[in-house]
Amino acid sequence: MTSIEHDPRWTAIVKRDRKADGRFWYSVITTRIYCRPSCPSRLARPDNMRLHDTIEAARASGARPCRRCDPDAASPEARGNARIVRACRLIEAGDAPPTLAALARQIGLSPGHFQRVFKSVTGLSPRQYAEACRSGRLRDGLREARTVTDAIYAAGYGSSSRFYEKAANLLGMTPTALRRGAPAERLRFAIGACSLGAILVASSDKGIVAILLGDDPDQLARDLQDRFPRADLIGEDREYAQLVATVVGFMEAPGVGLGLPLDIRGTAFQQRVWNALREIPAGSTTTYTEIAHRIGVPASVRAVANACGANALAVAIPCHRVIRRDGALSGYRWGVERKERLIEREKTL
């Protein structure tokens, strides 16, 4: 049998990494027991260990559960994530954002500890997550409600005057403009070239809304029009072309950082995924499963992949750093070859 030392999961076993618990198990053929990766028992010889993707596969090997690490029980991380998932459902179900103390009490944690754990799992504070949920309900409601005021109150805002003070930051535009399809939004854009092919960069007044890659400049322009069908697109701007040059430089050396403001638009779930992607260091990769665990919804691997596919900010939100569990590069909105080149370039730099 082949040794597991060349499998990337071996490192997690050696480090007794609790973050790997629940993602795979291992069994030892000499002792006929199976364990979770963080098991504190003395390591067996790699040649005598077998890896299992599921708890069912570990049981089917004929081994019995280890008494020290209790692999059949939910891992501490999984229990913690389950609490955060429950908190997210409570926030989503409420008309008004629950207080931090009330949320913490309902899931059995102190407010301070709950705040830290929630942000580490989702990438947002409970208040930010609640605001994202409310603004999402408002976006949906503005298209159906009789008046803007009705939509504001239906989304859970108690005061329309206080809401209007921050409406532009929450929605990216005024509620009336959103209700009308945002016909007045102006986006500046320019198309250039980089080592990955054609590149289109577009910006609102708040920051860059799109970085698109491709082979056909005309197709990139059509893609931008499809994404923002009611926006007023303004091209042929020499001053803006300088910004494109900055983005092209970032493409050649992503590890340096972009240093320009981004106008990130997406659902609350997509923004949680994208925040997690931005925490992946240049030169590193992770998996869709790992991202799903990191944001507290381990069963949403496919939804994580869909959020990566919806990303409109190539490299700035580094969805190219996410691969499949088996190491395959999988799909990439701008082509698997570009994904491979970006990963290799970042590792080299």
C-alpha positions as CSV (number, residue, x, y, z in Angstrom):
1,M,0.0,0.0,0.0
2,T,1.1,3.6,-0.7
3,S,2.2,5.7,2.3
4,I,0.0,8.7,3.1
5,E,3.0,11.1,3.7
6,H,2.5,12.7,0.2
7,D,-1.2,13.4,0.8
8,P,-1.7,17.0,2.0
9,R,-4.0,15.7,4.8
10,W,-1.0,14.1,6.4
11,T,0.2,17.5,7.5
12,A,-3.1,18.1,9.4
13,I,-2.6,14.8,11.2
14,V,0.9,15.6,12.2
15,K,-0.1,19.0,13.5
16,R,-3.2,17.5,15.1
17,D,-5.2,20.3,13.4
18,R,-8.6,20.7,14.9
19,K,-9.8,22.6,11.8
20,A,-9.5,19.3,9.9
21,D,-11.9,17.5,12.2
22,G,-15.0,16.4,10.4
23,R,-13.4,16.7,7.0
24,F,-11.7,13.4,7.0
25,W,-10.8,10.5,9.3
26,Y,-8.0,8.0,9.4
27,S,-7.7,4.4,10.6
28,V,-4.7,2.3,11.8
29,I,-4.6,-1.2,10.5
30,T,-2.3,-2.5,13.3
31,T,-4.6,-1.3,16.2
32,R,-7.8,-1.5,14.2
33,I,-9.1,1.9,15.4
34,Y,-10.1,5.0,13.6
35,C,-9.5,8.6,14.7
36,R,-10.2,12.2,13.9
37,P,-7.2,14.3,12.6
38,S,-6.6,16.0,15.9
39,C,-6.4,12.8,17.9
40,P,-3.7,13.2,20.7
41,S,-2.7,9.6,20.6
42,R,0.9,8.7,19.4
43,L,1.1,8.7,15.7
44,A,1.2,5.4,13.9
45,R,3.6,4.7,11.1
46,P,2.3,6.3,7.9
47,D,2.4,2.9,6.1
48,N,-0.1,1.6,8.6
49,M,-2.6,4.4,8.3
50,R,-5.5,4.8,5.8
51,L,-7.5,8.0,5.1
52,H,-11.2,8.1,4.8
53,D,-13.4,11.0,3.4
54,T,-16.4,10.0,5.4
55,I,-17.1,8.6,8.9
56,E,-19.1,5.8,7.1
57,A,-15.9,4.8,5.2
58,A,-13.9,4.7,8.4
59,R,-16.5,2.5,10.1
60,A,-16.6,0.2,7.0
61,S,-12.9,-0.4,7.3
62,G,-13.7,-2.7,10.2
63,A,-11.9,-0.5,12.7
64,R,-13.5,0.7,16.0
65,P,-13.7,4.3,17.2
66,C,-10.8,5.7,19.3
67,R,-11.7,6.2,22.9
68,R,-9.4,9.3,23.2
69,C,-10.6,11.5,20.4
70,D,-14.2,10.0,20.1
71,P,-14.4,10.4,16.3
72,D,-18.1,9.7,16.2
73,A,-18.9,12.8,18.1
74,A,-19.2,16.2,16.5
75,S,-15.9,18.2,16.5
76,P,-15.7,21.3,18.7
77,E,-15.4,23.3,15.5
78,A,-18.5,21.7,14.0
79,R,-20.4,22.4,17.2
80,G,-19.2,26.0,17.2
81,N,-20.1,26.4,13.5
82,A,-23.6,24.9,14.2
83,R,-24.1,27.6,16.8
84,I,-23.1,30.3,14.3
85,V,-25.4,28.9,11.6
86,R,-28.2,29.0,14.1
87,A,-27.4,32.6,14.9
88,C,-27.5,33.4,11.2
89,R,-30.9,31.9,10.9
90,L,-32.2,33.9,13.9
91,I,-30.9,37.1,12.3
92,E,-32.4,36.3,9.0
93,A,-35.8,35.4,10.5
94,G,-36.2,38.6,12.6
95,D,-37.9,41.7,11.2
96,A,-35.5,43.8,13.3
97,P,-31.9,42.9,14.1
98,P,-31.7,41.2,17.5
99,T,-29.3,42.6,20.1
100,L,-25.9,41.1,20.5
101,A,-26.8,40.1,24.1
102,A,-30.0,38.4,23.0
103,L,-28.3,36.4,20.2
104,A,-25.5,35.3,22.5
105,R,-28.0,34.2,25.1
106,Q,-30.0,32.1,22.6
107,I,-27.0,30.1,21.5
108,G,-25.4,29.8,24.9
109,L,-22.3,32.0,24.6
110,S,-21.1,35.2,26.3
111,P,-21.6,38.3,24.1
112,G,-17.9,39.0,23.7
113,H,-17.0,35.4,22.8
114,F,-20.0,35.2,20.5
115,Q,-19.0,38.4,18.7
116,R,-15.4,37.0,18.1
117,V,-16.5,33.6,17.0
118,F,-19.2,34.9,14.7
119,K,-16.8,37.2,12.9
120,S,-14.1,34.5,12.6
121,V,-16.6,32.2,11.0
122,T,-18.6,34.5,8.7
123,G,-16.1,37.4,8.1
124,L,-18.8,39.8,9.3
125,S,-19.9,41.1,12.7
126,P,-23.5,40.2,13.8
127,R,-24.5,43.8,13.1
128,Q,-23.0,43.8,9.6
129,Y,-24.6,40.5,8.8
130,A,-28.0,41.8,10.0
131,E,-27.6,44.9,7.9
132,A,-26.8,42.9,4.9
133,C,-29.9,40.8,5.4
134,R,-32.1,43.8,5.8
135,S,-30.6,45.6,2.8
136,G,-31.2,42.4,0.8
137,R,-34.9,42.3,1.9
138,L,-35.2,46.0,1.0
139,R,-33.7,45.4,-2.5
140,D,-36.3,42.7,-3.1
141,G,-39.1,44.7,-1.5
142,L,-38.5,47.9,-3.5
143,R,-39.5,46.1,-6.7
144,E,-42.9,44.9,-5.2
145,A,-43.9,47.4,-2.5
146,R,-46.5,50.2,-3.3
147,T,-44.1,52.9,-2.0
148,V,-40.5,53.2,-0.9
149,T,-41.6,53.9,2.6
150,D,-43.6,50.6,2.7
151,A,-40.6,48.7,1.6
152,I,-38.4,50.4,4.2
153,Y,-40.7,49.4,7.1
154,A,-41.3,45.9,5.6
155,A,-37.6,45.3,5.6
156,G,-37.3,46.0,9.3
157,Y,-36.2,49.6,9.4
158,G,-37.9,51.4,12.2
159,S,-37.2,54.9,11.0
160,S,-37.3,56.0,7.4
161,S,-35.4,59.2,8.2
162,R,-32.5,57.4,9.9
163,F,-32.5,54.9,7.0
164,Y,-32.1,57.6,4.4
165,E,-28.9,58.9,6.2
166,K,-27.1,55.7,5.2
167,A,-29.1,54.4,2.3
168,A,-26.5,55.1,-0.4
169,N,-23.9,53.1,1.6
170,L,-26.3,50.2,2.1
171,L,-27.7,50.0,-1.4
172,G,-25.0,51.7,-3.5
173,M,-27.6,54.3,-4.7
174,T,-30.8,55.9,-3.4
175,P,-33.9,53.7,-2.8
176,T,-35.8,55.5,-5.5
177,A,-33.1,55.0,-8.1
178,L,-32.9,51.3,-7.2
179,R,-36.7,51.1,-7.5
180,R,-36.6,52.5,-11.0
181,G,-33.7,50.2,-12.0
182,A,-31.0,52.7,-11.3
183,P,-31.1,54.5,-14.7
184,A,-28.9,57.3,-13.5
185,E,-25.9,55.3,-12.4
186,R,-22.8,56.2,-14.3
187,L,-20.0,53.7,-14.7
188,R,-16.6,54.6,-16.3
189,F,-14.7,51.8,-18.0
190,A,-11.8,51.1,-20.2
191,I,-10.3,48.1,-21.9
192,G,-6.6,47.3,-22.1
193,A,-4.3,44.3,-22.4
194,C,-2.3,42.3,-19.9
195,S,-0.4,39.0,-20.0
196,L,-3.7,37.1,-19.4
197,G,-5.3,38.7,-22.4
198,A,-7.9,41.5,-22.7
199,I,-8.9,43.2,-19.5
200,L,-11.9,45.5,-18.8
201,V,-12.0,47.7,-15.6
202,A,-15.2,49.6,-14.6
203,S,-15.8,51.9,-11.7
204,S,-18.6,53.7,-9.9
205,D,-18.2,56.7,-7.8
206,K,-17.4,54.3,-4.8
207,G,-14.8,52.2,-6.4
208,I,-14.1,49.4,-8.9
209,V,-17.2,47.3,-9.7
210,A,-15.7,45.0,-12.3
211,I,-12.4,43.5,-13.5
212,L,-13.2,41.2,-16.4
213,L,-10.7,39.0,-18.3
214,G,-11.1,37.4,-21.8
215,D,-9.8,37.1,-25.3
216,D,-12.3,39.4,-27.1
217,P,-12.6,43.0,-26.0
218,D,-16.0,43.4,-27.6
219,Q,-17.3,40.4,-25.6
220,L,-16.0,42.0,-22.4
221,A,-17.9,45.2,-23.2
222,R,-21.1,43.1,-23.8
223,D,-20.5,41.3,-20.5
224,L,-20.3,44.6,-18.7
225,Q,-23.6,45.8,-20.4
226,D,-25.3,42.5,-19.3
227,R,-24.2,43.0,-15.7
228,F,-25.3,46.6,-15.5
229,P,-28.1,46.9,-18.1
230,R,-29.5,50.2,-16.9
231,A,-26.2,51.9,-16.2
232,D,-24.8,54.8,-18.2
233,L,-21.4,53.3,-19.4
234,I,-18.8,55.9,-20.2
235,G,-15.7,54.9,-22.1
236,E,-12.8,56.5,-24.1
237,D,-11.6,58.3,-21.0
238,R,-7.8,58.8,-21.1
239,E,-7.6,59.7,-17.4
240,Y,-9.4,56.5,-16.5
241,A,-7.0,54.5,-18.7
242,Q,-4.4,55.3,-16.1
243,L,-6.4,53.4,-13.5
244,V,-6.5,50.4,-15.9
245,A,-2.7,50.5,-16.0
246,T,-2.6,50.3,-12.2
247,V,-4.9,47.2,-12.3
248,V,-2.7,45.6,-15.1
249,G,0.3,46.1,-12.8
250,F,-1.6,44.3,-10.0
251,M,-2.4,41.4,-12.3
252,E,1.3,40.9,-12.9
253,A,2.1,41.0,-9.2
254,P,-1.1,40.2,-7.2
255,G,0.9,39.8,-3.9
256,V,1.7,43.5,-3.9
257,G,-2.0,44.4,-3.5
258,L,-4.3,46.6,-5.6
259,G,-4.5,49.7,-3.3
260,L,-7.7,50.9,-5.0
261,P,-11.2,51.0,-3.5
262,L,-13.6,48.3,-4.5
263,D,-17.4,48.6,-4.9
264,I,-18.3,45.0,-4.1
265,R,-21.9,44.1,-4.9
266,G,-23.6,40.9,-4.0
267,T,-25.9,39.0,-1.7
268,A,-25.1,38.6,2.0
269,F,-24.0,35.0,1.3
270,Q,-21.8,36.0,-1.6
271,Q,-20.1,38.7,0.4
272,R,-19.3,36.2,3.2
273,V,-17.7,34.0,0.6
274,W,-15.8,36.8,-1.1
275,N,-14.6,38.1,2.3
276,A,-13.2,34.6,3.0
277,L,-11.5,34.6,-0.4
278,R,-9.7,37.9,0.3
279,E,-8.1,36.3,3.3
280,I,-6.3,33.6,1.3
281,P,-2.7,34.7,1.0
282,A,-1.2,35.1,-2.5
283,G,0.7,31.9,-3.4
284,S,-1.7,29.7,-1.4
285,T,-4.8,27.7,-2.3
286,T,-7.7,26.3,-0.5
287,T,-10.8,24.3,-1.3
288,Y,-14.5,25.0,-1.8
289,T,-15.1,22.7,1.2
290,E,-12.7,24.7,3.4
291,I,-14.4,28.0,2.5
292,A,-17.8,26.5,3.3
293,H,-16.5,25.5,6.7
294,R,-14.9,28.8,7.2
295,I,-18.1,30.8,6.7
296,G,-20.1,28.4,8.9
297,V,-22.2,26.5,6.3
298,P,-20.2,23.3,5.6
299,A,-23.1,21.8,3.6
300,S,-23.1,24.7,1.1
301,V,-20.0,23.7,-1.0
302,R,-22.0,24.1,-4.3
303,A,-23.3,27.5,-3.2
304,V,-19.7,28.6,-2.4
305,A,-18.7,27.5,-5.9
306,N,-21.6,29.5,-7.4
307,A,-20.6,32.6,-5.4
308,C,-17.0,32.2,-6.8
309,G,-18.5,32.0,-10.3
310,A,-20.6,35.2,-9.7
311,N,-17.5,37.2,-8.8
312,A,-17.0,40.2,-11.1
313,L,-13.6,41.3,-9.7
314,A,-11.0,39.0,-11.1
315,V,-7.9,38.6,-8.9
316,A,-9.0,41.4,-6.6
317,I,-11.4,38.9,-5.1
318,P,-9.1,35.8,-5.6
319,C,-11.5,33.1,-6.5
320,H,-8.7,31.5,-8.6
321,R,-7.1,30.4,-5.3
322,V,-9.9,27.9,-4.7
323,I,-9.5,24.4,-6.0
324,R,-11.3,21.1,-5.6
325,R,-10.5,18.7,-2.7
326,D,-8.7,16.3,-5.1
327,G,-6.4,19.2,-6.2
328,A,-8.0,19.7,-9.6
329,L,-8.4,23.3,-10.6
330,S,-12.0,22.9,-11.6
331,G,-13.9,25.7,-13.4
332,Y,-12.9,29.4,-13.5
333,R,-15.1,32.1,-15.0
334,W,-12.2,33.4,-17.1
335,G,-10.8,30.0,-18.1
336,V,-8.9,27.3,-16.3
337,E,-5.7,28.1,-18.2
338,R,-5.7,31.6,-16.7
339,K,-6.4,30.1,-13.3
340,E,-3.4,27.9,-13.6
341,R,-1.2,30.7,-14.7
342,L,-2.3,33.0,-11.9
343,I,-1.6,30.3,-9.2
344,E,1.8,29.5,-10.7
345,R,2.7,33.2,-11.0
346,E,1.7,33.9,-7.3
347,K,3.7,30.9,-6.1
348,T,6.8,32.1,-8.1
349,L,6.5,35.7,-6.9
